[in-house]
């Protein structure tokens, strides 16, 4: 069988012109979109820049959006160009030319996509390690730890309340989450009953709270302000009401608060079980007794919002 004839020079030139037109339409749109995403939209992306992990997540989202926008725009530009230039003419019912494999295009596609995937793998790994990335909890023995000694804050989840213990200040327990600006924080997250999830939104920290497990997450607060804490794991009837608010304050304000709270709750802390990374469920009555003495109502580890008059 004779080899297929090469396309006429005019047809080949026309194909090149189509490619150039599509490129010239796509390039300014891609550049403009990336500038808008990175410089205008990027600084306002969630979760913000209140901590090292939050700032890292915002940067990651910006990078991924900058990479994705040109691809999306190329698809849209090509689609629009095809509709305008190659649409079927009235009365034209012939099939288009048969297309067969192109080794150059296939090799280029495999090489480029492999490079992109491997680059994103390296980028994601570095971003998880360097600033603690997503802060999604690293189990009881994290492979990465900050260089300086962190402030330890134990997050104790139970239906339907978060409480916090500060072992470096006598181990007192409180519903107030207060953190110092500019210091690494190690969250030790656990649960007394069912699976919960500690989500400190503005800090970019989300860690599962599993009974009998210490789940560690690190972050460094970079700005002062309010933190919204929610449970991000369906944990029962009042899951939607399981939230509270914390604050990032100056180091001096934190030291003053921690020392005064340690003294104020000294008698309550004596009733609590000794500080541990996890607690046996049988200690819940003891913990509740201490919480009741501290003015936090509840029984058997089950807390209810005061606005709900009927309790299950």
Beta strands, then each sheet from edge to edge (+ up, - down):
strand 1: 151-158
strand 2: 161-166
strand 3: 172-174
strand 4: 177-180
strand 5: 184-191
strand 6: 196-200
strand 7: 205-209
strand 8: 215-220
strand 9: 225-231
strand 10: 243-249
sheet 1: 3+ 2- 1+ 5+ 8-
sheet 2: 4+ 10+ 9- 6+ 7-
end
